[in-house]
Amino acid sequence: MPRVPRNTTPRPPRQATPRYGIAEWFGKDMGTLTPEERQVFGALSVKQMEASVRSLPDAPPCPFLETLLPGARCNKRGGVCSIRKYAPGEDKAGVFVPGDKIVTTCPTRFVAEVEDGKSLFSWISEKMLDQPKPIIVKETPFLRKISDARLPMEAAHDEDVAEDVVEEEEAEKKAGRIDWLVVNPPSMQANELEWAAVETQALYFSGGKMITEFQAYAAAPTGILFPLGKRRPDYRSSGPKRLSPQLDVKVPVLQAWGKKVAIVIDKFFFDNMNKLDDVYIRGDERARRDNAAIVWFIVDYDDALRLRTAEIHYTTLDSSRRALNATEPLAKADFTNNLKGVINDPQRTNKVFKVSE
């Protein structure tokens, strides 16, 4: 039988899929930076990431935090405020993916105008306290230690353990303070101070470290590059693992005090959650606020990368937990069919075992 000749037609090269790269850098839109500015930012970010101490004396001013504290500098190593998807262009260039959501990676990014002339905190205070001009307080201690935890001995010899300990300590610090408070000024003279807690939650990302991008931009003045590292927004680390435990700690206590919690997230984060069940949907906004323990304030980016109000949800702690979990159980029939399929699959001998007689 004659042999069938192999198809020698060359395959077209595989097109690279879009990747996440820097959207805003030290408060500036990547699309508006000059090649020389990108090189300066790249060199500064590399220097910050390679520094042995967490001091950022050379950081430029943060345009968002400056709205509250003139002269305030960026306090995030590397200075990446948000990330976005880029498609591959010519000569290693990165091209914006139209319609794709900007992902907030620095919580300070939320401290901005959300409508013309209206700040995030004015918006929240109007809805929570009926007060458009609140007093704003940053990072208020909420918990106090009753014992000191010692660094595990093995952390001194195991870098991975040490990194886990640092992450746990950072999570404890976060849970131990309230990000922001909005306070009603006239209530300063009253018997009961009126205020609401505000928690801002950005997204972590996993995959390629951002320093590869910093080094590429630091090498020479350049246009926007197609990202070198493969990375993705890590909703699981940001929502169920970080924000949900904080709510479990803070909301019951604040609810007992008669206070409410406002949570600020972006639209990308919100779209990755399960559905939030609002309280008393048929009631007016004041009735829903009065019966809610948590109020979610959702913001989104316009084409000029300005934050804008998107949605508000008045809800409970239980509903928030379910929404953050972003999972649901399989139907019993689906679970049973999947289980039978695994048991009957001869290729799954590494998972299915029979007791020998």
LOVOSE-308261 format. One record per residue (C-alpha): chain; residue in one letter; x, y, z. Coordinates in Angstrom, 3 decimals, decimal comma. Example, Ala and Ser with C-alpha at 12.3 -4.5 7.8 and 13.67 -1.06 7.14 Angstrom:
BEGIN
<'A'; 'a'; <12,300; -4,500; 7,800>>
<'A'; 's'; <13,670; -1,060; 7,140>>
! end
This chain:
BEGIN
<'A'; 'm'; <0,000; 0,000; 0,000>>
<'A'; 'p'; <1,556; 3,298; -1,086>>
<'A'; 'r'; <2,446; 5,688; 1,703>>
<'A'; 'v'; <0,363; 8,815; 1,972>>
<'A'; 'p'; <2,672; 11,819; 1,612>>
<'A'; 'r'; <2,806; 14,019; 4,679>>
<'A'; 'n'; <1,325; 17,478; 4,453>>
<'A'; 't'; <4,361; 19,719; 4,144>>
<'A'; 't'; <2,399; 22,969; 4,034>>
<'A'; 'p'; <3,954; 25,177; 6,705>>
<'A'; 'r'; <1,645; 26,108; 9,523>>
<'A'; 'p'; <1,060; 29,797; 10,089>>
<'A'; 'p'; <2,848; 31,079; 13,177>>
<'A'; 'r'; <0,729; 30,960; 16,309>>
<'A'; 'q'; <-0,635; 34,380; 17,140>>
<'A'; 'a'; <0,190; 35,502; 20,681>>
<'A'; 't'; <-2,885; 35,945; 22,843>>
<'A'; 'p'; <-3,504; 39,259; 24,623>>
<'A'; 'r'; <-1,633; 39,760; 27,872>>
<'A'; 'y'; <-2,020; 42,049; 30,852>>
<'A'; 'g'; <0,410; 44,937; 31,118>>
<'A'; 'i'; <0,621; 48,361; 32,724>>
<'A'; 'a'; <-2,400; 50,639; 32,194>>
<'A'; 'e'; <-1,462; 53,445; 34,599>>
<'A'; 'w'; <2,019; 54,055; 35,939>>
<'A'; 'f'; <2,718; 56,433; 38,829>>
<'A'; 'g'; <-0,719; 57,913; 38,207>>
<'A'; 'k'; <-0,200; 58,454; 34,461>>
<'A'; 'd'; <-1,980; 56,800; 31,536>>
<'A'; 'm'; <0,534; 54,677; 29,609>>
<'A'; 'g'; <-0,971; 55,969; 26,378>>
<'A'; 't'; <-0,107; 59,579; 27,223>>
<'A'; 'l'; <3,474; 59,027; 28,438>>
<'A'; 't'; <6,359; 59,900; 26,116>>
<'A'; 'p'; <9,018; 57,252; 25,361>>
<'A'; 'e'; <11,449; 59,175; 27,562>>
<'A'; 'e'; <8,972; 59,258; 30,465>>
<'A'; 'r'; <8,473; 55,493; 30,172>>
<'A'; 'q'; <12,227; 54,994; 30,374>>
<'A'; 'v'; <12,474; 57,199; 33,493>>
<'A'; 'f'; <9,589; 55,345; 35,157>>
<'A'; 'g'; <11,114; 51,997; 34,172>>
<'A'; 'a'; <14,463; 52,857; 35,770>>
<'A'; 'l'; <12,757; 54,143; 38,920>>
<'A'; 's'; <10,575; 51,030; 39,226>>
<'A'; 'v'; <13,556; 48,699; 38,784>>
<'A'; 'k'; <15,415; 50,624; 41,490>>
<'A'; 'q'; <12,441; 50,348; 43,862>>
<'A'; 'm'; <11,927; 46,627; 43,249>>
<'A'; 'e'; <15,628; 45,859; 43,778>>
<'A'; 'a'; <15,952; 47,974; 46,945>>
<'A'; 's'; <16,583; 46,007; 50,134>>
<'A'; 'v'; <14,362; 48,339; 52,186>>
<'A'; 'r'; <10,764; 49,376; 51,539>>
<'A'; 's'; <11,547; 53,092; 51,400>>
<'A'; 'l'; <10,377; 55,031; 48,339>>
<'A'; 'p'; <12,091; 58,437; 48,703>>
<'A'; 'd'; <12,346; 58,984; 44,934>>
<'A'; 'a'; <8,681; 58,255; 44,203>>
<'A'; 'p'; <6,802; 60,945; 42,283>>
<'A'; 'p'; <3,641; 62,544; 43,734>>
<'A'; 'c'; <0,483; 60,425; 43,684>>
<'A'; 'p'; <-2,193; 62,459; 41,843>>
<'A'; 'f'; <-4,941; 60,564; 43,674>>
<'A'; 'l'; <-3,685; 60,810; 47,251>>
<'A'; 'e'; <-2,702; 64,434; 46,559>>
<'A'; 't'; <-6,401; 65,304; 46,400>>
<'A'; 'l'; <-6,404; 64,799; 50,188>>
<'A'; 'l'; <-2,788; 65,483; 51,106>>
<'A'; 'p'; <-0,915; 67,908; 48,823>>
<'A'; 'g'; <2,563; 66,621; 48,040>>
<'A'; 'a'; <1,741; 63,003; 48,967>>
<'A'; 'r'; <3,978; 60,575; 47,099>>
<'A'; 'c'; <3,238; 57,217; 45,521>>
<'A'; 'n'; <3,597; 54,521; 48,177>>
<'A'; 'k'; <3,369; 51,474; 45,906>>
<'A'; 'r'; <6,617; 49,823; 44,822>>
<'A'; 'g'; <6,844; 49,867; 41,048>>
<'A'; 'g'; <4,069; 52,454; 40,817>>
<'A'; 'v'; <1,551; 50,363; 38,833>>
<'A'; 'c'; <-1,943; 51,732; 39,545>>
<'A'; 's'; <-3,862; 49,488; 37,146>>
<'A'; 'i'; <-3,383; 46,936; 34,394>>
<'A'; 'r'; <-5,098; 46,218; 31,105>>
<'A'; 'k'; <-4,981; 43,765; 28,205>>
<'A'; 'y'; <-2,681; 44,354; 25,248>>
<'A'; 'a'; <-2,782; 42,593; 21,909>>
<'A'; 'p'; <0,486; 42,026; 19,994>>
<'A'; 'g'; <1,289; 44,668; 17,386>>
<'A'; 'e'; <4,171; 45,196; 14,992>>
<'A'; 'd'; <7,782; 45,293; 16,210>>
<'A'; 'k'; <6,931; 44,013; 19,710>>
<'A'; 'a'; <4,437; 46,813; 20,269>>
<'A'; 'g'; <1,434; 46,426; 22,539>>
<'A'; 'v'; <-2,004; 47,499; 21,307>>
<'A'; 'f'; <-4,925; 48,296; 23,624>>
<'A'; 'v'; <-7,712; 45,698; 23,519>>
<'A'; 'p'; <-10,854; 47,803; 22,952>>
<'A'; 'g'; <-13,723; 47,278; 25,381>>
<'A'; 'd'; <-11,676; 45,252; 27,877>>
<'A'; 'k'; <-11,968; 46,276; 31,535>>
<'A'; 'i'; <-9,207; 48,140; 33,341>>
<'A'; 'v'; <-8,163; 46,292; 36,500>>
<'A'; 't'; <-7,267; 48,323; 39,613>>
<'A'; 't'; <-4,136; 47,000; 41,355>>
<'A'; 'c'; <-3,526; 49,806; 43,897>>
<'A'; 'p'; <-6,275; 50,704; 46,404>>
<'A'; 't'; <-5,127; 54,339; 46,469>>
<'A'; 'r'; <-6,255; 54,567; 42,831>>
<'A'; 'f'; <-9,849; 54,770; 44,077>>
<'A'; 'v'; <-9,162; 58,082; 45,850>>
<'A'; 'a'; <-10,240; 60,186; 42,884>>
<'A'; 'e'; <-13,120; 62,085; 41,349>>
<'A'; 'v'; <-15,927; 59,754; 40,300>>
<'A'; 'e'; <-18,040; 62,524; 38,805>>
<'A'; 'd'; <-17,034; 65,995; 37,697>>
<'A'; 'g'; <-16,247; 67,867; 40,900>>
<'A'; 'k'; <-17,287; 64,971; 43,173>>
<'A'; 's'; <-14,782; 62,738; 44,973>>
<'A'; 'l'; <-15,242; 59,102; 45,880>>
<'A'; 'f'; <-15,701; 60,020; 49,537>>
<'A'; 's'; <-18,287; 62,696; 48,764>>
<'A'; 'w'; <-20,290; 60,126; 46,795>>
<'A'; 'i'; <-20,091; 57,575; 49,614>>
<'A'; 's'; <-20,871; 60,106; 52,341>>
<'A'; 'e'; <-23,911; 61,420; 50,450>>
<'A'; 'k'; <-25,323; 57,902; 50,272>>
<'A'; 'm'; <-24,301; 56,726; 53,753>>
<'A'; 'l'; <-24,627; 59,868; 55,880>>
<'A'; 'd'; <-26,640; 62,350; 53,774>>
<'A'; 'q'; <-23,552; 64,556; 53,992>>
<'A'; 'p'; <-21,656; 65,646; 50,827>>
<'A'; 'k'; <-18,694; 67,180; 52,700>>
<'A'; 'p'; <-17,415; 64,639; 55,240>>
<'A'; 'i'; <-14,344; 64,531; 57,411>>
<'A'; 'i'; <-12,116; 61,770; 56,030>>
<'A'; 'v'; <-9,888; 59,675; 58,290>>
<'A'; 'k'; <-7,277; 57,230; 56,946>>
<'A'; 'e'; <-6,282; 53,830; 58,420>>
<'A'; 't'; <-7,972; 53,823; 61,815>>
<'A'; 'p'; <-6,930; 50,990; 64,202>>
<'A'; 'f'; <-9,784; 48,558; 64,741>>
<'A'; 'l'; <-8,238; 45,581; 66,552>>
<'A'; 'r'; <-5,663; 45,374; 69,318>>
<'A'; 'k'; <-3,377; 42,440; 70,010>>
<'A'; 'i'; <-3,777; 40,405; 73,171>>
<'A'; 's'; <-0,603; 38,407; 72,463>>
<'A'; 'd'; <2,431; 38,688; 70,199>>
<'A'; 'a'; <3,025; 36,091; 67,501>>
<'A'; 'r'; <6,663; 35,059; 67,020>>
<'A'; 'l'; <8,180; 34,416; 63,621>>
<'A'; 'p'; <8,371; 30,624; 63,154>>
<'A'; 'm'; <11,901; 29,268; 63,556>>
<'A'; 'e'; <11,758; 27,555; 60,174>>
<'A'; 'a'; <11,177; 30,915; 58,478>>
<'A'; 'a'; <14,762; 31,874; 59,222>>
<'A'; 'h'; <15,936; 29,016; 57,002>>
<'A'; 'd'; <13,109; 28,736; 54,457>>
<'A'; 'e'; <12,443; 31,666; 52,125>>
<'A'; 'd'; <8,997; 30,363; 51,129>>
<'A'; 'v'; <7,906; 30,085; 54,775>>
<'A'; 'a'; <9,220; 33,575; 55,486>>
<'A'; 'e'; <7,250; 34,951; 52,524>>
<'A'; 'd'; <4,072; 33,263; 53,794>>
<'A'; 'v'; <4,626; 34,788; 57,243>>
<'A'; 'v'; <5,025; 38,257; 55,736>>
<'A'; 'e'; <1,805; 37,805; 53,723>>
<'A'; 'e'; <-0,060; 36,708; 56,857>>
<'A'; 'e'; <1,244; 39,695; 58,791>>
<'A'; 'e'; <0,161; 42,052; 56,013>>
<'A'; 'a'; <-3,297; 40,454; 56,014>>
<'A'; 'e'; <-3,504; 40,863; 59,803>>
<'A'; 'k'; <-2,520; 44,522; 59,542>>
<'A'; 'k'; <-5,202; 45,049; 56,913>>
<'A'; 'a'; <-7,861; 43,360; 59,038>>
<'A'; 'g'; <-6,671; 45,259; 62,106>>
<'A'; 'r'; <-7,513; 48,679; 60,742>>
<'A'; 'i'; <-10,291; 50,350; 58,781>>
<'A'; 'd'; <-9,058; 51,781; 55,481>>
<'A'; 'w'; <-11,053; 55,003; 55,645>>
<'A'; 'l'; <-13,798; 56,603; 57,718>>
<'A'; 'v'; <-16,235; 59,235; 56,504>>
<'A'; 'v'; <-17,523; 61,327; 59,408>>
<'A'; 'n'; <-20,450; 63,744; 59,499>>
<'A'; 'p'; <-18,949; 67,066; 60,758>>
<'A'; 'p'; <-22,044; 68,406; 62,616>>
<'A'; 's'; <-22,163; 65,193; 64,678>>
<'A'; 'm'; <-18,815; 66,098; 66,266>>
<'A'; 'q'; <-20,836; 68,158; 68,768>>
<'A'; 'a'; <-23,546; 65,521; 69,260>>
<'A'; 'n'; <-23,727; 62,653; 71,732>>
<'A'; 'e'; <-23,418; 60,075; 68,942>>
<'A'; 'l'; <-20,726; 60,536; 66,289>>
<'A'; 'e'; <-22,040; 59,687; 62,823>>
<'A'; 'w'; <-19,607; 57,815; 60,590>>
<'A'; 'a'; <-19,276; 54,937; 58,171>>
<'A'; 'a'; <-16,346; 52,630; 57,433>>
<'A'; 'v'; <-14,928; 52,474; 53,903>>
<'A'; 'e'; <-12,894; 49,526; 52,625>>
<'A'; 't'; <-11,133; 49,749; 49,246>>
<'A'; 'q'; <-10,186; 46,470; 47,563>>
<'A'; 'a'; <-7,906; 46,325; 44,538>>
<'A'; 'l'; <-6,949; 43,129; 42,721>>
<'A'; 'y'; <-3,726; 41,171; 42,997>>
<'A'; 'f'; <-2,378; 39,467; 39,903>>
<'A'; 's'; <-0,542; 36,177; 39,459>>
<'A'; 'g'; <1,940; 35,036; 36,841>>
<'A'; 'g'; <4,918; 36,900; 35,417>>
<'A'; 'k'; <6,485; 39,482; 37,711>>
<'A'; 'm'; <6,145; 43,087; 36,611>>
<'A'; 'i'; <9,873; 43,771; 36,951>>
<'A'; 't'; <10,418; 42,268; 33,478>>
<'A'; 'e'; <8,290; 45,084; 32,057>>
<'A'; 'f'; <10,147; 47,687; 34,133>>
<'A'; 'q'; <13,498; 46,447; 32,842>>
<'A'; 'a'; <12,321; 46,503; 29,226>>
<'A'; 'y'; <11,136; 50,105; 29,494>>
<'A'; 'a'; <14,268; 51,154; 31,394>>
<'A'; 'a'; <16,524; 49,829; 28,621>>
<'A'; 'a'; <15,673; 52,564; 26,113>>
<'A'; 'p'; <12,976; 55,114; 25,228>>
<'A'; 't'; <10,190; 53,194; 23,573>>
<'A'; 'g'; <6,527; 53,095; 22,690>>
<'A'; 'i'; <4,117; 50,784; 24,498>>
<'A'; 'l'; <5,516; 47,237; 24,452>>
<'A'; 'f'; <3,607; 43,978; 24,241>>
<'A'; 'p'; <3,884; 42,561; 27,792>>
<'A'; 'l'; <6,743; 40,128; 28,287>>
<'A'; 'g'; <5,180; 38,285; 31,216>>
<'A'; 'k'; <2,022; 36,201; 31,188>>
<'A'; 'r'; <-0,127; 37,324; 34,105>>
<'A'; 'r'; <-3,782; 37,525; 35,030>>
<'A'; 'p'; <-5,881; 39,276; 37,681>>
<'A'; 'd'; <-6,182; 36,944; 40,666>>
<'A'; 'y'; <-9,733; 37,320; 41,912>>
<'A'; 'r'; <-9,501; 34,365; 44,317>>
<'A'; 's'; <-6,605; 35,918; 46,241>>
<'A'; 's'; <-8,285; 39,304; 46,398>>
<'A'; 'g'; <-11,898; 38,395; 47,126>>
<'A'; 'p'; <-12,433; 35,144; 49,045>>
<'A'; 'k'; <-8,952; 35,058; 50,609>>
<'A'; 'r'; <-8,515; 38,742; 51,521>>
<'A'; 'l'; <-11,722; 40,751; 51,533>>
<'A'; 's'; <-14,129; 38,099; 52,827>>
<'A'; 'p'; <-12,187; 37,371; 56,080>>
<'A'; 'q'; <-11,953; 41,110; 56,756>>
<'A'; 'l'; <-15,715; 41,453; 56,484>>
<'A'; 'd'; <-16,179; 38,514; 58,851>>
<'A'; 'v'; <-14,051; 40,350; 61,430>>
<'A'; 'k'; <-15,304; 43,911; 60,981>>
<'A'; 'v'; <-18,952; 43,830; 59,952>>
<'A'; 'p'; <-20,441; 42,042; 63,020>>
<'A'; 'v'; <-18,696; 44,443; 65,420>>
<'A'; 'l'; <-19,591; 47,550; 63,435>>
<'A'; 'q'; <-23,155; 46,320; 63,035>>
<'A'; 'a'; <-23,384; 45,960; 66,831>>
<'A'; 'w'; <-22,147; 49,550; 67,079>>
<'A'; 'g'; <-24,877; 50,654; 64,665>>
<'A'; 'k'; <-22,375; 51,469; 61,893>>
<'A'; 'k'; <-22,237; 50,357; 58,279>>
<'A'; 'v'; <-19,438; 49,330; 55,914>>
<'A'; 'a'; <-18,969; 50,702; 52,409>>
<'A'; 'i'; <-16,857; 48,591; 50,051>>
<'A'; 'v'; <-15,275; 50,109; 46,945>>
<'A'; 'i'; <-14,302; 47,852; 44,035>>
<'A'; 'd'; <-14,024; 48,272; 40,281>>
<'A'; 'k'; <-16,294; 46,769; 37,650>>
<'A'; 'f'; <-13,843; 44,003; 36,730>>
<'A'; 'f'; <-13,840; 42,802; 40,348>>
<'A'; 'f'; <-17,629; 43,038; 40,542>>
<'A'; 'd'; <-18,115; 41,077; 37,314>>
<'A'; 'n'; <-16,123; 38,195; 38,796>>
<'A'; 'm'; <-18,393; 37,914; 41,830>>
<'A'; 'n'; <-21,589; 35,943; 42,179>>
<'A'; 'k'; <-24,830; 37,923; 42,188>>
<'A'; 'l'; <-25,314; 40,207; 45,182>>
<'A'; 'd'; <-28,782; 40,005; 46,715>>
<'A'; 'd'; <-29,934; 43,527; 47,556>>
<'A'; 'v'; <-32,093; 44,115; 50,640>>
<'A'; 'y'; <-35,674; 45,317; 50,252>>
<'A'; 'i'; <-35,503; 45,915; 46,518>>
<'A'; 'r'; <-38,980; 47,508; 46,500>>
<'A'; 'g'; <-38,083; 50,036; 49,195>>
<'A'; 'd'; <-36,605; 53,430; 48,506>>
<'A'; 'e'; <-32,848; 54,018; 48,757>>
<'A'; 'r'; <-32,991; 55,211; 52,364>>
<'A'; 'a'; <-34,956; 52,131; 53,447>>
<'A'; 'r'; <-32,457; 49,841; 51,729>>
<'A'; 'r'; <-29,557; 51,661; 53,375>>
<'A'; 'd'; <-31,159; 51,427; 56,801>>
<'A'; 'n'; <-31,605; 47,664; 56,457>>
<'A'; 'a'; <-28,190; 46,946; 54,947>>
<'A'; 'a'; <-24,997; 46,030; 56,817>>
<'A'; 'i'; <-22,771; 46,499; 53,753>>
<'A'; 'v'; <-23,079; 48,910; 50,839>>
<'A'; 'w'; <-21,065; 48,108; 47,713>>
<'A'; 'f'; <-19,892; 51,075; 45,633>>
<'A'; 'i'; <-18,850; 49,966; 42,139>>
<'A'; 'v'; <-16,700; 52,235; 39,975>>
<'A'; 'd'; <-15,549; 51,874; 36,371>>
<'A'; 'y'; <-13,107; 53,564; 33,994>>
<'A'; 'd'; <-14,103; 55,643; 30,997>>
<'A'; 'd'; <-12,078; 55,829; 27,776>>
<'A'; 'a'; <-9,832; 58,525; 29,297>>
<'A'; 'l'; <-9,159; 56,273; 32,332>>
<'A'; 'r'; <-11,199; 58,476; 34,648>>
<'A'; 'l'; <-13,092; 56,724; 37,422>>
<'A'; 'r'; <-16,866; 56,975; 37,172>>
<'A'; 't'; <-19,740; 55,807; 39,352>>
<'A'; 'a'; <-21,252; 52,545; 38,116>>
<'A'; 'e'; <-23,522; 50,782; 40,640>>
<'A'; 'i'; <-24,548; 50,727; 44,314>>
<'A'; 'h'; <-25,781; 47,612; 46,126>>
<'A'; 'y'; <-27,291; 47,562; 49,620>>
<'A'; 't'; <-26,860; 44,116; 51,067>>
<'A'; 't'; <-26,058; 41,862; 54,031>>
<'A'; 'l'; <-22,956; 40,091; 55,289>>
<'A'; 'd'; <-24,317; 36,676; 54,259>>
<'A'; 's'; <-25,111; 37,856; 50,739>>
<'A'; 's'; <-21,656; 39,428; 50,469>>
<'A'; 'r'; <-19,982; 36,197; 51,573>>
<'A'; 'r'; <-21,867; 34,200; 48,948>>
<'A'; 'a'; <-21,090; 36,730; 46,236>>
<'A'; 'l'; <-17,373; 36,844; 47,070>>
<'A'; 'n'; <-17,089; 33,067; 47,099>>
<'A'; 'a'; <-17,975; 33,094; 43,371>>
<'A'; 't'; <-18,712; 29,367; 43,392>>
<'A'; 'e'; <-21,848; 27,257; 43,687>>
<'A'; 'p'; <-22,397; 23,517; 44,245>>
<'A'; 'l'; <-23,034; 21,242; 41,312>>
<'A'; 'a'; <-26,470; 19,754; 40,908>>
<'A'; 'k'; <-26,599; 16,285; 42,498>>
<'A'; 'a'; <-27,310; 14,645; 39,107>>
<'A'; 'd'; <-24,307; 16,390; 37,511>>
<'A'; 'f'; <-22,038; 15,362; 40,388>>
<'A'; 't'; <-23,235; 11,738; 40,132>>
<'A'; 'n'; <-22,699; 11,605; 36,361>>
<'A'; 'n'; <-19,203; 13,070; 36,714>>
<'A'; 'l'; <-18,364; 10,563; 39,446>>
<'A'; 'k'; <-19,531; 7,608; 37,330>>
<'A'; 'g'; <-17,478; 8,897; 34,428>>
<'A'; 'v'; <-14,326; 8,994; 36,559>>
<'A'; 'i'; <-14,937; 5,500; 37,972>>
<'A'; 'n'; <-15,553; 4,001; 34,516>>
<'A'; 'd'; <-12,595; 5,749; 32,844>>
<'A'; 'p'; <-9,739; 3,214; 32,391>>
<'A'; 'q'; <-7,266; 6,110; 32,134>>
<'A'; 'r'; <-7,978; 7,288; 35,714>>
<'A'; 't'; <-6,243; 4,466; 37,548>>
<'A'; 'n'; <-4,252; 7,067; 39,458>>
<'A'; 'k'; <-7,490; 8,315; 41,037>>
<'A'; 'v'; <-9,761; 5,258; 41,272>>
<'A'; 'f'; <-8,761; 2,233; 43,369>>
<'A'; 'k'; <-10,463; -1,070; 44,130>>
<'A'; 'v'; <-9,998; -2,934; 47,359>>
<'A'; 's'; <-8,362; -6,292; 46,630>>
<'A'; 'e'; <-10,132; -9,404; 47,929>>
! end
